[in-house]
Amino acid sequence: MPTLAETTKPSSLPSLLTVDETAALLRTSRRAIYAMVERGQIPGVTRLQRRLLFRSDQLVHWLDQKCASLPKELRQ
């Protein structure tokens, strides 16, 4: 099974993502992203004054590490 890093072209994502872009990538809400930042659960956070940005390469790598393999009965 290909990883997210293998299926996502490096040029398809900007190097820094906004909160909205990160929420879309993780398929969650802005509120959940802010909560994850507060708890230190999400990598690649960069603060520029009051603005939060996220390094897309670190997020993609983190997602790949979180991926579980499919059970044998679901593999084709």
N, CA, C and O atoms as CSV, one atom per row, in Angstrom:
chain,resi,resn,atom,element,x,y,z
A,1,MET,N,N,0.849,-1.177,0.000
A,1,MET,CA,C,0.000,0.000,0.000
A,1,MET,C,C,0.894,1.240,0.000
A,1,MET,O,O,1.771,1.365,0.855
A,2,PRO,N,N,0.682,2.166,-0.957
A,2,PRO,CA,C,1.513,3.359,-1.003
A,2,PRO,C,C,1.217,4.291,0.165
A,2,PRO,O,O,0.088,4.369,0.648
A,3,THR,N,N,2.243,4.985,0.604
A,3,THR,CA,C,2.079,5.938,1.701
A,3,THR,C,C,1.558,7.259,1.156
A,3,THR,O,O,1.555,7.481,-0.054
A,4,LEU,N,N,1.121,8.128,2.047
A,4,LEU,CA,C,0.641,9.450,1.642
A,4,LEU,C,C,1.754,10.230,0.972
A,4,LEU,O,O,1.510,10.959,0.010
A,5,ALA,N,N,2.979,10.084,1.472
A,5,ALA,CA,C,4.117,10.789,0.891
A,5,ALA,C,C,4.362,10.337,-0.545
A,5,ALA,O,O,4.788,11.136,-1.378
A,6,GLU,N,N,4.097,9.069,-0.842
A,6,GLU,CA,C,4.300,8.544,-2.192
A,6,GLU,C,C,3.197,8.986,-3.140
A,6,GLU,O,O,3.454,9.190,-4.326
A,7,THR,N,N,1.978,9.138,-2.644
A,7,THR,CA,C,0.865,9.515,-3.497
A,7,THR,C,C,0.673,11.020,-3.609
A,7,THR,O,O,0.007,11.491,-4.531
A,8,THR,N,N,1.244,11.776,-2.686
A,8,THR,CA,C,1.143,13.235,-2.708
A,8,THR,C,C,2.421,13.795,-3.304
A,8,THR,O,O,3.504,13.627,-2.744
A,9,LYS,N,N,2.291,14.461,-4.443
A,9,LYS,CA,C,3.455,15.052,-5.077
A,9,LYS,C,C,3.955,16.206,-4.219
A,9,LYS,O,O,3.152,16.978,-3.695
A,10,PRO,N,N,5.277,16.334,-4.068
A,10,PRO,CA,C,5.800,17.439,-3.250
A,10,PRO,C,C,5.314,18.803,-3.726
A,10,PRO,O,O,5.113,19.708,-2.917
A,11,SER,N,N,5.123,18.953,-5.032
A,11,SER,CA,C,4.696,20.252,-5.551
A,11,SER,C,C,3.191,20.479,-5.397
A,11,SER,O,O,2.714,21.592,-5.618
A,12,SER,N,N,2.433,19.436,-5.018
A,12,SER,CA,C,0.980,19.604,-4.910
A,12,SER,C,C,0.570,20.315,-3.623
A,12,SER,O,O,-0.533,20.855,-3.541
A,13,LEU,N,N,1.436,20.322,-2.631
A,13,LEU,CA,C,1.160,21.026,-1.377
A,13,LEU,C,C,2.159,22.156,-1.200
A,13,LEU,O,O,3.345,21.986,-1.482
A,14,PRO,N,N,1.690,23.310,-0.736
A,14,PRO,CA,C,2.649,24.368,-0.405
A,14,PRO,C,C,3.505,23.924,0.785
A,14,PRO,O,O,3.086,23.066,1.562
A,15,SER,N,N,4.675,24.491,0.929
A,15,SER,CA,C,5.555,24.069,2.027
A,15,SER,C,C,4.988,24.447,3.391
A,15,SER,O,O,5.226,23.739,4.369
A,16,LEU,N,N,4.243,25.550,3.476
A,16,LEU,CA,C,3.583,25.947,4.717
A,16,LEU,C,C,2.084,25.996,4.487
A,16,LEU,O,O,1.609,26.618,3.537
A,17,LEU,N,N,1.342,25.331,5.372
A,17,LEU,CA,C,-0.109,25.274,5.270
A,17,LEU,C,C,-0.761,26.145,6.336
A,17,LEU,O,O,-0.239,26.277,7.443
A,18,THR,N,N,-1.890,26.731,6.004
A,18,THR,CA,C,-2.665,27.498,6.971
A,18,THR,C,C,-3.467,26.531,7.847
A,18,THR,O,O,-3.463,25.322,7.615
A,19,VAL,N,N,-4.136,27.064,8.833
A,19,VAL,CA,C,-4.995,26.239,9.689
A,19,VAL,C,C,-6.103,25.598,8.852
A,19,VAL,O,O,-6.402,24.416,9.019
A,20,ASP,N,N,-6.709,26.369,7.957
A,20,ASP,CA,C,-7.778,25.827,7.107
A,20,ASP,C,C,-7.267,24.715,6.201
A,20,ASP,O,O,-7.929,23.688,6.052
A,21,GLU,N,N,-6.101,24.906,5.597
A,21,GLU,CA,C,-5.528,23.881,4.717
A,21,GLU,C,C,-5.159,22.623,5.498
A,21,GLU,O,O,-5.340,21.506,5.013
A,22,THR,N,N,-4.641,22.815,6.707
A,22,THR,CA,C,-4.292,21.676,7.559
A,22,THR,C,C,-5.542,20.919,7.972
A,22,THR,O,O,-5.556,19.689,7.967
A,23,ALA,N,N,-6.593,21.648,8.329
A,23,ALA,CA,C,-7.859,21.008,8.696
A,23,ALA,C,C,-8.415,20.214,7.516
A,23,ALA,O,O,-8.933,19.113,7.701
A,24,ALA,N,N,-8.313,20.760,6.312
A,24,ALA,CA,C,-8.801,20.047,5.124
A,24,ALA,C,C,-7.969,18.785,4.880
A,24,ALA,O,O,-8.520,17.733,4.555
A,25,LEU,N,N,-6.649,18.885,5.034
A,25,LEU,CA,C,-5.769,17.730,4.830
A,25,LEU,C,C,-6.086,16.624,5.830
A,25,LEU,O,O,-6.102,15.445,5.475
A,26,LEU,N,N,-6.339,17.007,7.078
A,26,LEU,CA,C,-6.631,16.026,8.127
A,26,LEU,C,C,-8.116,15.690,8.222
A,26,LEU,O,O,-8.517,14.845,9.023
A,27,ARG,N,N,-8.934,16.356,7.400
A,27,ARG,CA,C,-10.388,16.156,7.381
A,27,ARG,C,C,-10.999,16.345,8.767
A,27,ARG,O,O,-11.709,15.484,9.288
A,28,THR,N,N,-10.697,17.495,9.334
A,28,THR,CA,C,-11.217,17.843,10.649
A,28,THR,C,C,-11.535,19.332,10.660
A,28,THR,O,O,-11.462,19.988,9.620
A,29,SER,N,N,-11.879,19.859,11.795
A,29,SER,CA,C,-12.262,21.273,11.893
A,29,SER,C,C,-11.081,22.139,12.336
A,29,SER,O,O,-10.077,21.647,12.850
A,30,ARG,N,N,-11.240,23.433,12.118
A,30,ARG,CA,C,-10.242,24.399,12.601
A,30,ARG,C,C,-10.100,24.287,14.113
A,30,ARG,O,O,-8.996,24.328,14.656
A,31,ARG,N,N,-11.235,24.146,14.774
A,31,ARG,CA,C,-11.240,24.055,16.235
A,31,ARG,C,C,-10.414,22.855,16.715
A,31,ARG,O,O,-9.676,22.955,17.695
A,32,ALA,N,N,-10.543,21.732,16.025
A,32,ALA,CA,C,-9.777,20.536,16.378
A,32,ALA,C,C,-8.280,20.762,16.159
A,32,ALA,O,O,-7.461,20.285,16.944
A,33,ILE,N,N,-7.923,21.482,15.104
A,33,ILE,CA,C,-6.504,21.783,14.837
A,33,ILE,C,C,-5.938,22.638,15.970
A,33,ILE,O,O,-4.853,22.352,16.478
A,34,TYR,N,N,-6.660,23.678,16.367
A,34,TYR,CA,C,-6.194,24.527,17.471
A,34,TYR,C,C,-6.050,23.723,18.761
A,34,TYR,O,O,-5.103,23.937,19.519
A,35,ALA,N,N,-6.969,22.812,19.016
A,35,ALA,CA,C,-6.891,21.974,20.219
A,35,ALA,C,C,-5.672,21.054,20.148
A,35,ALA,O,O,-4.988,20.861,21.152
A,36,MET,N,N,-5.396,20.489,18.978
A,36,MET,CA,C,-4.226,19.623,18.816
A,36,MET,C,C,-2.924,20.402,19.024
A,36,MET,O,O,-1.963,19.878,19.586
A,37,VAL,N,N,-2.902,21.644,18.571
A,37,VAL,CA,C,-1.718,22.494,18.769
A,37,VAL,C,C,-1.523,22.754,20.257
A,37,VAL,O,O,-0.408,22.636,20.766
A,38,GLU,N,N,-2.592,23.106,20.956
A,38,GLU,CA,C,-2.508,23.374,22.395
A,38,GLU,C,C,-1.988,22.174,23.176
A,38,GLU,O,O,-1.240,22.333,24.140
A,39,ARG,N,N,-2.386,20.965,22.759
A,39,ARG,CA,C,-1.964,19.739,23.444
A,39,ARG,C,C,-0.633,19.212,22.939
A,39,ARG,O,O,-0.126,18.220,23.462
A,40,GLY,N,N,-0.053,19.862,21.923
A,40,GLY,CA,C,1.227,19.419,21.379
A,40,GLY,C,C,1.117,18.114,20.607
A,40,GLY,O,O,2.066,17.331,20.585
A,41,GLN,N,N,-0.019,17.866,19.977
A,41,GLN,CA,C,-0.262,16.604,19.289
A,41,GLN,C,C,0.017,16.644,17.794
A,41,GLN,O,O,-0.074,15.618,17.120
A,42,ILE,N,N,0.349,17.790,17.279
A,42,ILE,CA,C,0.544,17.909,15.832
A,42,ILE,C,C,1.930,18.497,15.555
A,42,ILE,O,O,2.325,19.473,16.193
A,43,PRO,N,N,2.665,17.918,14.616
A,43,PRO,CA,C,4.033,18.388,14.352
A,43,PRO,C,C,4.065,19.528,13.332
A,43,PRO,O,O,3.072,19.824,12.667
A,44,GLY,N,N,5.222,20.146,13.234
A,44,GLY,CA,C,5.475,21.137,12.195
A,44,GLY,C,C,4.803,22.467,12.393
A,44,GLY,O,O,4.572,23.187,11.422
A,45,VAL,N,N,4.481,22.820,13.626
A,45,VAL,CA,C,3.786,24.089,13.899
A,45,VAL,C,C,4.789,25.231,13.918
A,45,VAL,O,O,5.814,25.169,14.598
A,46,THR,N,N,4.478,26.271,13.162
A,46,THR,CA,C,5.288,27.486,13.133
A,46,THR,C,C,4.388,28.651,13.477
A,46,THR,O,O,3.331,28.830,12.873
A,47,ARG,N,N,4.804,29.436,14.441
A,47,ARG,CA,C,4.034,30.623,14.823
A,47,ARG,C,C,4.729,31.867,14.263
A,47,ARG,O,O,5.906,32.116,14.524
A,48,LEU,N,N,3.973,32.629,13.493
A,48,LEU,CA,C,4.452,33.922,12.997
A,48,LEU,C,C,3.509,34.974,13.554
A,48,LEU,O,O,2.397,35.162,13.061
A,49,GLN,N,N,3.971,35.645,14.577
A,49,GLN,CA,C,3.143,36.566,15.352
A,49,GLN,C,C,1.926,35.807,15.869
A,49,GLN,O,O,2.089,34.893,16.677
A,50,ARG,N,N,0.719,36.147,15.437
A,50,ARG,CA,C,-0.487,35.450,15.912
A,50,ARG,C,C,-0.913,34.342,14.967
A,50,ARG,O,O,-1.868,33.617,15.247
A,51,ARG,N,N,-0.218,34.207,13.859
A,51,ARG,CA,C,-0.615,33.264,12.812
A,51,ARG,C,C,0.044,31.904,13.011
A,51,ARG,O,O,1.224,31.826,13.354
A,52,LEU,N,N,-0.722,30.827,12.794
A,52,LEU,CA,C,-0.186,29.470,12.843
A,52,LEU,C,C,-0.017,28.940,11.433
A,52,LEU,O,O,-0.930,29.021,10.612
A,53,LEU,N,N,1.157,28.398,11.162
A,53,LEU,CA,C,1.418,27.729,9.897
A,53,LEU,C,C,1.977,26.350,10.199
A,53,LEU,O,O,2.565,26.125,11.257
A,54,PHE,N,N,1.789,25.424,9.256
A,54,PHE,CA,C,2.199,24.040,9.464
A,54,PHE,C,C,3.057,23.588,8.298
A,54,PHE,O,O,2.706,23.817,7.140
A,55,ARG,N,N,4.179,22.948,8.593
A,55,ARG,CA,C,5.054,22.426,7.544
A,55,ARG,C,C,4.422,21.182,6.939
A,55,ARG,O,O,4.213,20.181,7.625
A,56,SER,N,N,4.122,21.254,5.656
A,56,SER,CA,C,3.415,20.153,5.000
A,56,SER,C,C,4.240,18.872,4.967
A,56,SER,O,O,3.681,17.783,5.094
A,57,ASP,N,N,5.565,18.978,4.798
A,57,ASP,CA,C,6.386,17.761,4.752
A,57,ASP,C,C,6.347,17.018,6.086
A,57,ASP,O,O,6.313,15.787,6.108
A,58,GLN,N,N,6.350,17.753,7.194
A,58,GLN,CA,C,6.281,17.110,8.506
A,58,GLN,C,C,4.900,16.509,8.762
A,58,GLN,O,O,4.789,15.444,9.370
A,59,LEU,N,N,3.851,17.187,8.300
A,59,LEU,CA,C,2.497,16.650,8.468
A,59,LEU,C,C,2.310,15.359,7.674
A,59,LEU,O,O,1.738,14.394,8.182
A,60,VAL,N,N,2.789,15.339,6.429
A,60,VAL,CA,C,2.658,14.148,5.594
A,60,VAL,C,C,3.438,12.984,6.208
A,60,VAL,O,O,2.950,11.855,6.245
A,61,HIS,N,N,4.640,13.264,6.685
A,61,HIS,CA,C,5.440,12.214,7.328
A,61,HIS,C,C,4.739,11.696,8.587
A,61,HIS,O,O,4.697,10.488,8.819
A,62,TRP,N,N,4.196,12.594,9.390
A,62,TRP,CA,C,3.470,12.228,10.612
A,62,TRP,C,C,2.264,11.356,10.288
A,62,TRP,O,O,2.000,10.372,10.979
A,63,LEU,N,N,1.530,11.719,9.232
A,63,LEU,CA,C,0.378,10.915,8.825
A,63,LEU,C,C,0.804,9.521,8.388
A,63,LEU,O,O,0.129,8.539,8.697
A,64,ASP,N,N,1.911,9.431,7.677
A,64,ASP,CA,C,2.416,8.124,7.258
A,64,ASP,C,C,2.776,7.258,8.454
A,64,ASP,O,O,2.566,6.045,8.427
A,65,GLN,N,N,3.316,7.865,9.501
A,65,GLN,CA,C,3.682,7.120,10.703
A,65,GLN,C,C,2.446,6.636,11.456
A,65,GLN,O,O,2.489,5.607,12.131
A,66,LYS,N,N,1.351,7.376,11.340
A,66,LYS,CA,C,0.110,7.032,12.031
A,66,LYS,C,C,-0.694,5.969,11.289
A,66,LYS,O,O,-1.624,5.386,11.846
A,67,CYS,N,N,-0.336,5.720,10.038
A,67,CYS,CA,C,-1.100,4.798,9.192
A,67,CYS,C,C,-1.008,3.363,9.692
A,67,CYS,O,O,0.074,2.878,10.021
A,68,ALA,N,N,-2.141,2.698,9.745
A,68,ALA,CA,C,-2.174,1.275,10.091
A,68,ALA,C,C,-2.355,0.480,8.805
A,68,ALA,O,O,-3.043,0.928,7.887
A,69,SER,N,N,-1.747,-0.685,8.735
A,69,SER,CA,C,-1.904,-1.504,7.543
A,69,SER,C,C,-3.283,-2.169,7.548
A,69,SER,O,O,-3.884,-2.370,8.604
A,70,LEU,N,N,-3.760,-2.497,6.383
A,70,LEU,CA,C,-5.067,-3.145,6.240
A,70,LEU,C,C,-5.006,-4.584,6.737
A,70,LEU,O,O,-3.995,-5.260,6.549
A,71,PRO,N,N,-6.071,-5.057,7.363
A,71,PRO,CA,C,-6.120,-6.479,7.728
A,71,PRO,C,C,-6.076,-7.350,6.470
A,71,PRO,O,O,-6.506,-6.916,5.401
A,72,LYS,N,N,-5.571,-8.544,6.587
A,72,LYS,CA,C,-5.403,-9.435,5.443
A,72,LYS,C,C,-6.702,-9.644,4.680
A,72,LYS,O,O,-6.689,-9.704,3.451
A,73,GLU,N,N,-7.821,-9.755,5.385
A,73,GLU,CA,C,-9.087,-10.023,4.714
A,73,GLU,C,C,-9.563,-8.863,3.847
A,73,GLU,O,O,-10.413,-9.063,2.979
A,74,LEU,N,N,-9.041,-7.658,4.057
A,74,LEU,CA,C,-9.434,-6.497,3.250
A,74,LEU,C,C,-8.477,-6.247,2.102
A,74,LEU,O,O,-8.799,-5.475,1.198
A,75,ARG,N,N,-7.320,-6.869,2.110
A,75,ARG,CA,C,-6.343,-6.683,1.019
A,75,ARG,C,C,-6.808,-7.443,-0.210
A,75,ARG,O,O,-7.482,-8.469,-0.114
A,76,GLN,N,N,-6.433,-6.916,-1.365
A,76,GLN,CA,C,-6.806,-7.587,-2.615
A,76,GLN,C,C,-5.634,-8.295,-3.220
A,76,GLN,O,O,-5.764,-8.914,-4.276
